[in-house]
Amino acid sequence: QVQLVESGGGLVESGGSLNVSCTASGSAFLLNIMGWYRKAPGKQRELVATITSGQNTEYADSVKGRFTISRYGAANTINLKMNDLGAGGTTVYYCHIKFADGNEYWGQGIQVTVSS
C-alpha cells in the first residue's frame, strides 16, 4: 500500500505563486510516474503536470511556462511550483503515482484558492 501526503496550498492573490508538495511512502519505489491533477468546481479532474522516476516532465498546455514540477528526496517527493496563478476560486490539487505494473494511488487532495 502506498500513501501520498500532500502539503502546501492555501490562499494566494491572483498573479501570485504557491507551492504544493507530495511525499509517497509505504512501498518500494521502482519505475513510476508521479504528478498533479486538479479539479475545479463544476469541471472534470485534469492533468496538471507529471514527472517520471527518470525526471522526465510533462505539462498541461494551460500551465506551461508558469508551473514547474520537480522531484527529490530519493525521488519520493514531488513539488509543484505554481507562478502567475489566475483568479478562479478554489481548485483542489491531487497527487498521483502510477507504477509500471499499473497500480496507481491518489492523495486526498489539497486546496488552492486564488483570490481576485
Secondary structure, 3 states (H helix, E strand, C coil): CCEEEEEECEEEECCCCEEEEEEEECCCCCCEEEEEEEECCCCCCEEEEEEECCCCEEECHHHCCCEEEEEECCCCEEEEEECCCCCCEEEEEEEEEEECCCCEEECCCEEEEEEC
